[in-house]
Amino acid sequence: MALAFTTLAKLWLARRQLAHIAAHRAAVPPPFQNQIQLADHQKAADYTTAKTRFSMLSVQFDALLLLLFTTGGGVSLINARSLHWFDTPLLQGIATIVAVLLLSSLLEMPFNLYRTFRIEASFGFNHMTLKLYLSDALKGLLIGAILGLPLLFGVLWLMNQMGEYWWLYVWSVWVIFNLLILFIYPTFIAPLFNKFSPLQDETMKSRIEALLARCGFTSSGLFVMDGSRRSAHGNAYFTGFGKTKRIVFFDTLLTRLNIEEVEAVLAHELGHFKNHHVIKRIVSTFAISLGFLWLLSVLMKTSWFYQGLGVDSLTANTAVALLLFFLIMPVFSFFLSPVMAAISRKHEFEADAYAAKQTKSADLINALVKLYQDNAATLTPDPLYSKFYDSHPPAALRIAHLQAQ
């Protein structure tokens, strides 16, 4: 029932989005008529429409896949095979979880391929070759195995050995693991997928360093990432934690924006840092994960939890409980989406306000308009759809706020 309700809600929201975009496709919204050409506006409408229609198919496939794994007996069958093939509970549990994850990835790969090589390519955004796509997938699989398997082993061991309060121990390990990833990602993981070169433009570099000094931000360097190797989309971000923080610009961004606009975009990103948004998100994520683990500790003691998801409670184990919980969690957490999105949009407004104090708001407005145009982001999303899915405020509202600074 919950799955049906969530799936229907997603499809209904998608239909609203499609209807709203179609109704506003014929004309550029008044705030953007002097900057956005009608052809670009309609390209954004068509791009968003294509992605939304495809997402509707993905939603239905994901629902079917979840049913096959749960009430369809998929998890139960894979678990039975693992119990037959392996002797120890830890290996049995790891085999069950890994088999389901690998099978899910394989079944979802055609969707990812179509999204990349059909939708993204047809609108001129995809620069990735099939060889590069497969290389990225293989690297991701290897990194997932190197980092994920020891974590999974430790989690299952703690669940089996730490008694009633195992969830506190697992949560502690999860927190440490995530903080470790924040430290090592910029230096060891990200370079496996992209090339990062020090920023060479001395004029831009000096402007940015002056901005960093005003904002009290220290980093391990300014880098340009070869984002154009995979996509025409542009972005900028800072990553890492503590002394490993680094500022990264997509090369596609630097070719499109002038120095003042790049500075304004970076000031926005620094606004997240200055307002402690990153720390707040990390803390909130850890708090939510603690609540979920406690909930799992309660549910796994009940027989109806397993039976309702197609697994015999007599053959269930901690690995099956963990797997089932995280398979169904997105179904029940979907209706928290508006809350999380609202918090994210609030943070974006605050970062914009900070950027307007450190640079000219007009520069940030010009940069945002160019990014909306280059990324074919729709200027007319459905308001309700946006409340559920958009982590950033709608373009017109965001720019109106900046103009009022």
Sequence and secondary structure as in RCSB ss.txt:
>XXXX:A:sequence
MALAFTTLAKLWLARRQLAHIAAHRAAVPPPFQNQIQLADHQKAADYTTAKTRFSMLSVQFDALLLLLFTTGGGV
SLINARSLHWFDTPLLQGIATIVAVLLLSSLLEMPFNLYRTFRIEASFGFNHMTLKLYLSDALKGLLIGAILGLP
LLFGVLWLMNQMGEYWWLYVWSVWVIFNLLILFIYPTFIAPLFNKFSPLQDETMKSRIEALLARCGFTSSGLFVM
DGSRRSAHGNAYFTGFGKTKRIVFFDTLLTRLNIEEVEAVLAHELGHFKNHHVIKRIVSTFAISLGFLWLLSVLM
KTSWFYQGLGVDSLTANTAVALLLFFLIMPVFSFFLSPVMAAISRKHEFEADAYAAKQTKSADLINALVKLYQDN
AATLTPDPLYSKFYDSHPPAALRIAHLQAQ
>XXXX:A:secstr
 HHHHHHHHHHHHHHHHHHHHHHTTTS  GGGTTTS HHHHHHHHHHHHHHHHHHHHHHHHHHHHHHHHTTTSHH
HHHHHHHHHH SSHHHHHHHHHHHHHHHHHHHHHHHHHHIIIIIIHHTT B   HHHHHHHHHHHHHHHHHHHHH
HHHHHHHHHHHSGGGHHHHHHHHHHHHHHHHHHHIIIIIGGGTS EEE   HHHHHHHHHHHHHHT   S EEEE
 GGGTBS   EEEE SGGG EEEEEHHHHHHS HHHHHHHHHHHHHHHHTTHHHHHHHHHHHHHHHHHHHHHHHT
T HHHHHTTT  TTT  HHHHHHHHHHHHHHHHGGGHHHHHHHHHHHHHHHHHHHHHHS HHHHHHHHHHHHHHT
T  S   HHHHHHH SS  HHHHHHHHHT 
